[in-house]
Amino acid sequence: MKGERLCKNYWKNWPHSGSIFDIPAKTRRLRELEFELSNPDLWNEPERARKVNGEATGLRKLTDTYNRLSSDAQGLSEMLEMASEEEKLELSSEQTRLEKDVDFLYRETLFTMKHAEAAAIVVVKSGAGGTESQDWANMLFRTYIRWAERSGFKVDILDIQEGQQAGISSAEFVIRGERAYGMMLPENGVHRLVRTSPFDSNNRRQTSFASLEVVPEVPEEEIDIQILDSEVRVDVYRSQGAGGQGVNTTDSAVRVTHLPTGVMVAIQVTRSQIKNREMAFQILKQRLFDRERKKREDAEMKARGQQQKIEWGSQIRSYVLDKQYIKDHRSGLMSHDPDAVLDGDLDDLMWAGLEWMAGKRVSEELAVED
């Protein structure tokens, strides 16, 4: 099982694992939700009641599973202390089952972010550096498409902006599948590539950057965003295929720019201008909704005396191809098979990223309590 390094031996230290699984915080939250569910007035708001009940059901399942596994782990530990060598061999299958159950529970606790089950709207953008960075953006784009395909997910490519000489300047796509947003969220940020340049006749070593933006496809009923006609500029143009070739003979691609914020969405996924326009406005609402969410989070972090920087120097991961390794700068995990990773073998890096994010959330909560 990939990523089993995350929690293979947790059962052996089960008395101390409550903090690892953040059970105290989950229990407190469950009590809050159960108190809210006991209020008869809640059911006058069906949508709110559905959300509260759904969150409570998920937390109840996690805490109940934790308590069951806690009992099993304690019982197994006691039996192993008294067992002979032969009996320990007989108990090995029970130990293996428990390890798998703990691993599953641990992974469940990593998806505490809102909208973890949603589809992921992903934008890849090249950084400064012209052809080098545009080629790197194209490599990243292919990597995540391959990961989605290997995972059995569906991909809808919304827009691709070709580079001037090679690669792409940007690409936007949606990944749909079980916990697509939850799995993709750790990939959000700046990715750094170091390699011997294939575009340099002197074979010099080059560093390139590309960014990945990941937002959830939020259910439309949750988005309270009004977009006035006077606030947008709509441009239509001919859809482009690979190499800049037109894919049809009509101006069906649509670009919508939200003038107050500068947020721009371009869609050329269908041959219908009307459908592309509808989809562009849907994505624009998602972007504006996420923008407001991030503003609130930034304000909360500022109030806690924290700052969050997203800049070219703050890369989350480095891909050093001439030395054959990839390093995630948050989790510290390294891969020495960059070819496999760039072909979509991202699961270990993603799970390590989710683990890092979970640890960061717990640390921030403890800091607030202090």
LINJO-V384850 format. One record per helix or strand. SS is the DSSP state (hx for helix, st for strand). FROM is the first residue (numbers start at 1). LEN is the number of residues. If there is no record, write none. Layout:
SS/FROM/LEN + SS/FROM/LEN
This chain:
hx/4/3 + hx/10/7 + hx/23/15 + hx/40/5 + hx/46/37 + hx/85/6 + hx/92/18 + st/120/7 + hx/131/20 + st/154/9 + st/168/9 + hx/180/8 + st/189/8 + st/205/12 + hx/220/3 + hx/229/3 + st/232/6 + st/240/1 + hx/242/3 + st/246/1 + st/253/6 + st/263/5 + hx/273/31 + st/317/4 + hx/321/3 + st/325/4 + st/334/2 + hx/338/5 + hx/347/23
